[in-house]
Amino acid sequence: MSEPLAILCNEPDRYAQAEQFAGLLQSPLLLNQTPESIVEYDFVVLFSSAAIVLQQTGRKAPGPIIAEFTEGAVDHRRKFGGGKGQMIAKAVGVKAGVYPRVLDATAGMGKDSFVLATLGCDVTMIERSPVVHLLLQDGLLRAQEFARAGDAELLQVIKRMQLLAQDSCQYLESLSPEQFPDVIYLDPMFPERQKTADVKKEMAAFHSVVGKDEDADSLLPLALARVNYRVVVKRPRKAPFLNNQTPSYQLEGKSSRYDIYTVKKLPDVLPLAP
């Protein structure tokens, strides 16, 4: 029976970083192999010259899982995605003059945080999985390098995103009242969320390598005690309420919904951070 994860490095300049990460995870470090040829492990974290990715092994494995902010669907949404009219913007409360400070307590690959940052919010992202944190950190660094070469707007977006490697419950418990975010955003992993092949691939890989968010219910009451205005929970459309708590109201789309738990009304003005 194969093991779940190994670290793979085929790039000499990345060897020290790969070795350090393998030590952190206490996972084997493989050198100069291809993911297709590996049968002893289900997945590898691949350190290449271009990026750090999570790759399923074997000949018929799907493509790599990568945090990408400079091309594809995420970049298209930044440029053409509907701005403040998007459902996530309404859920968080973004509108002209109102740009809440958001804590994304289940950052994952950072896609929703990126959308909120494009809308003008400062976003603190918390990710406790070392693998997912590494992928997201690498995506942000690559986006920053790309932006510095000539995309000033993207650079400002990336600067609004802060990533921390921590358990969200521990982070929330450490906050003093003056540190409370305006909005806490939760999108815990849920085994039935998905329709597209990409989401299925990403979620299946995360469930295998990271595990499910079995303690997600405990996040909601803690978030409600550590937020200034509201907690927003993204759920598959037919999923039960997080912690079985009925929200103040909901916004529903075709495949997912936003459950909004209001603590107090957002003010009419919450300016962009300097």
C-alpha positions as CSV (number, residue, x, y, z in Angstrom):
1,M,0.0,0.0,0.0
2,S,1.4,3.4,-1.0
3,E,2.1,6.2,1.5
4,P,0.2,9.5,1.2
5,L,3.0,12.1,0.5
6,A,6.6,12.6,-0.4
7,I,8.6,15.7,-1.3
8,L,10.1,15.8,-4.8
9,C,12.8,18.1,-6.0
10,N,14.4,18.1,-9.5
11,E,15.9,21.6,-9.3
12,P,19.3,22.1,-7.6
13,D,18.5,25.7,-6.6
14,R,15.4,24.5,-4.7
15,Y,17.1,21.6,-2.9
16,A,17.7,23.4,0.4
17,Q,14.1,24.6,0.5
18,A,12.8,21.2,-0.3
19,E,15.0,19.5,2.3
20,Q,13.8,21.9,5.0
21,F,10.2,21.3,4.1
22,A,10.7,17.5,4.1
23,G,12.2,17.8,7.6
24,L,9.2,19.9,8.7
25,L,6.7,17.3,7.5
26,Q,9.0,14.3,8.4
27,S,8.4,13.1,4.8
28,P,10.9,11.5,2.5
29,L,12.8,13.7,0.0
30,L,13.0,12.3,-3.5
31,L,15.4,13.6,-6.1
32,N,15.4,13.6,-9.9
33,Q,12.3,11.6,-10.5
34,T,9.1,12.2,-12.4
35,P,5.7,12.1,-10.6
36,E,4.5,9.7,-13.3
37,S,7.1,7.1,-12.3
38,I,6.5,7.2,-8.6
39,V,4.3,4.4,-7.2
40,E,5.3,4.3,-3.5
41,Y,3.5,7.6,-2.7
42,D,0.0,8.9,-3.7
43,F,1.1,12.6,-3.9
44,V,4.3,14.6,-4.1
45,V,5.0,18.2,-3.2
46,L,7.0,19.1,-6.3
47,F,9.7,21.9,-6.1
48,S,10.4,23.0,-9.6
49,S,12.1,26.0,-11.1
50,A,8.7,27.5,-12.0
51,A,6.6,26.8,-8.9
52,I,5.7,24.6,-6.0
53,V,2.8,22.3,-6.7
54,L,0.9,19.4,-5.2
55,Q,0.9,16.6,-7.8
56,Q,-0.8,13.2,-7.7
57,T,1.6,10.4,-8.8
58,G,1.1,7.8,-11.5
59,R,0.7,7.8,-15.2
60,K,-2.9,8.9,-15.4
61,A,-2.9,11.4,-12.6
62,P,-4.6,14.8,-13.2
63,G,-2.6,18.0,-13.5
64,P,-0.9,19.7,-10.6
65,I,-2.7,21.8,-7.9
66,I,-1.1,25.2,-7.8
67,A,-1.9,28.6,-6.3
68,E,-2.2,30.9,-9.3
69,F,-3.1,34.6,-9.3
70,T,-1.7,35.9,-12.5
71,E,-3.6,33.8,-15.1
72,G,-6.6,31.6,-15.6
73,A,-9.9,31.9,-13.9
74,V,-8.7,33.8,-10.9
75,D,-7.0,36.5,-12.9
76,H,-10.0,36.7,-15.3
77,R,-12.3,37.3,-12.3
78,R,-10.1,40.1,-11.1
79,K,-10.4,41.9,-14.4
80,F,-13.9,41.0,-15.5
81,G,-15.6,39.5,-12.5
82,G,-18.4,42.0,-11.7
83,G,-16.7,43.9,-8.9
84,K,-18.8,44.8,-5.9
85,G,-21.9,43.1,-7.5
86,Q,-20.4,39.7,-6.8
87,M,-22.2,37.6,-4.2
88,I,-19.1,37.3,-2.0
89,A,-18.8,41.1,-2.0
90,K,-22.4,41.5,-0.8
91,A,-22.0,38.8,1.8
92,V,-18.9,40.5,3.3
93,G,-20.5,43.9,3.0
94,V,-18.2,45.6,0.5
95,K,-19.7,48.6,-1.2
96,A,-18.6,52.2,-2.0
97,G,-16.8,53.6,1.0
98,V,-17.1,50.3,3.0
99,Y,-14.0,48.0,2.8
100,P,-14.0,45.7,5.8
101,R,-10.8,44.2,7.3
102,V,-11.4,40.5,6.7
103,L,-9.9,37.5,8.4
104,D,-10.1,34.4,6.2
105,A,-9.8,31.7,8.8
106,T,-9.8,28.9,6.3
107,A,-7.6,30.3,3.6
108,G,-7.0,27.2,1.4
109,M,-5.7,28.2,-1.9
110,G,-6.6,31.9,-1.3
111,K,-9.0,32.4,-4.2
112,D,-11.7,34.1,-2.2
113,S,-9.2,36.1,-0.2
114,F,-7.8,37.3,-3.6
115,V,-11.3,38.4,-4.8
116,L,-11.8,40.3,-1.6
117,A,-8.4,42.0,-1.9
118,T,-9.2,43.0,-5.5
119,L,-12.3,44.7,-4.1
120,G,-10.2,46.8,-1.7
121,C,-10.3,44.8,1.5
122,D,-7.2,44.0,3.6
123,V,-7.3,40.3,4.2
124,T,-5.4,38.2,6.8
125,M,-5.3,34.6,5.7
126,I,-4.9,31.8,8.2
127,E,-3.9,28.3,7.0
128,R,-2.8,25.6,9.4
129,S,-1.9,22.9,6.8
130,P,1.9,23.2,6.1
131,V,1.3,21.8,2.6
132,V,-1.5,24.2,1.7
133,H,0.3,27.1,3.3
134,L,3.4,26.4,1.3
135,L,1.4,26.3,-2.0
136,L,-0.4,29.5,-1.2
137,Q,2.8,31.3,-0.1
138,D,4.5,30.3,-3.3
139,G,1.6,31.5,-5.4
140,L,1.7,34.9,-3.6
141,L,5.4,35.3,-4.1
142,R,5.2,34.4,-7.8
143,A,2.3,36.9,-8.2
144,Q,4.3,39.6,-6.5
145,E,7.3,39.0,-8.7
146,F,5.1,39.1,-11.8
147,A,3.3,42.3,-10.7
148,R,6.6,44.1,-10.0
149,A,7.5,43.6,-13.6
150,G,4.7,45.9,-14.7
151,D,1.3,45.3,-13.1
152,A,0.9,47.9,-10.4
153,E,-2.8,47.1,-9.8
154,L,-2.0,43.4,-9.1
155,L,0.9,44.5,-6.8
156,Q,-1.5,46.5,-4.7
157,V,-3.9,43.6,-4.4
158,I,-1.1,41.2,-3.3
159,K,0.0,43.8,-0.7
160,R,-3.4,43.6,0.9
161,M,-3.1,39.9,1.5
162,Q,-1.2,38.7,4.6
163,L,-0.7,35.0,5.1
164,L,-0.1,33.3,8.5
165,A,0.7,29.7,9.3
166,Q,-1.4,29.0,12.3
167,D,-4.4,27.2,13.7
168,S,-7.4,29.5,13.4
169,C,-8.9,28.7,16.8
170,Q,-5.6,29.5,18.5
171,Y,-5.2,32.7,16.5
172,L,-8.7,33.9,17.3
173,E,-8.2,33.1,21.0
174,S,-5.1,35.2,21.0
175,L,-6.8,38.4,19.7
176,S,-7.5,41.3,22.0
177,P,-10.6,43.4,21.2
178,E,-8.7,46.1,19.4
179,Q,-7.4,43.4,17.0
180,F,-10.8,42.0,16.1
181,P,-11.4,41.9,12.3
182,D,-14.4,43.6,10.9
183,V,-15.5,40.4,9.1
184,I,-14.5,36.7,9.6
185,Y,-14.8,34.5,6.5
186,L,-15.1,30.8,6.9
187,D,-15.1,28.2,4.0
188,P,-14.2,24.9,5.7
189,M,-13.6,21.8,3.6
190,F,-16.8,19.9,3.0
191,P,-16.8,16.5,1.4
192,E,-19.8,17.1,-0.9
193,R,-19.0,20.5,-2.3
194,Q,-18.2,20.4,-6.1
195,K,-19.5,20.2,-9.5
196,T,-16.5,21.1,-11.7
197,A,-13.7,18.7,-12.4
198,D,-11.1,21.2,-11.0
199,V,-12.8,21.5,-7.7
200,K,-13.2,17.7,-7.4
201,K,-9.5,17.3,-8.1
202,E,-8.5,19.9,-5.6
203,M,-10.8,18.7,-2.9
204,A,-10.0,15.1,-3.4
205,A,-6.3,15.9,-3.1
206,F,-6.8,18.0,0.0
207,H,-8.9,15.4,1.7
208,S,-6.1,12.8,1.0
209,V,-3.2,14.9,2.0
210,V,-4.6,17.4,4.5
211,G,-7.7,15.7,5.9
212,K,-11.2,17.2,6.4
213,D,-12.0,20.1,8.7
214,E,-13.5,17.9,11.3
215,D,-13.4,20.7,13.9
216,A,-15.0,23.4,11.7
217,D,-18.1,23.7,13.9
218,S,-16.0,25.0,16.8
219,L,-14.8,27.9,14.7
220,L,-18.2,29.6,14.4
221,P,-18.9,30.4,18.0
222,L,-15.3,31.5,18.5
223,A,-15.5,33.7,15.4
224,L,-18.7,35.3,16.6
225,A,-17.0,36.2,19.8
226,R,-14.0,37.7,18.1
227,V,-15.4,39.8,15.3
228,N,-16.6,43.4,15.0
229,Y,-19.5,43.1,12.6
230,R,-20.2,39.8,10.9
231,V,-19.2,36.2,10.2
232,V,-19.7,34.9,6.7
233,V,-19.7,31.1,6.1
234,K,-19.5,29.8,2.6
235,R,-21.3,26.4,2.2
236,P,-22.4,24.1,-0.5
237,R,-26.0,25.0,-1.3
238,K,-27.6,22.0,0.4
239,A,-25.2,21.6,3.2
240,P,-26.3,21.9,6.9
241,F,-25.6,25.1,8.8
242,L,-22.2,25.2,10.4
243,N,-22.4,24.2,14.1
244,N,-26.2,23.9,13.4
245,Q,-26.5,27.6,14.0
246,T,-29.1,29.4,11.9
247,P,-27.7,32.5,10.2
248,S,-29.1,36.0,10.3
249,Y,-29.7,35.8,6.5
250,Q,-28.4,34.0,3.4
251,L,-27.3,34.7,-0.1
252,E,-27.8,31.7,-2.4
253,G,-26.2,30.8,-5.7
254,K,-26.5,27.8,-8.0
255,S,-24.0,25.6,-6.2
256,S,-23.1,27.4,-3.0
257,R,-24.5,29.9,-0.5
258,Y,-23.3,32.4,2.0
259,D,-24.6,32.2,5.5
260,I,-24.2,35.6,7.2
261,Y,-24.2,35.9,11.0
262,T,-24.4,39.6,12.0
263,V,-23.1,40.9,15.3
264,K,-23.9,44.5,14.6
265,K,-24.5,46.6,11.5
266,L,-21.6,47.6,9.3
267,P,-21.1,51.4,9.3
268,D,-21.7,53.5,6.2
269,V,-18.0,54.2,6.0
270,L,-15.1,51.8,6.4
271,P,-12.4,53.3,4.3
272,L,-9.6,51.6,2.4
273,A,-6.5,51.0,4.5
274,P,-3.7,53.5,3.8
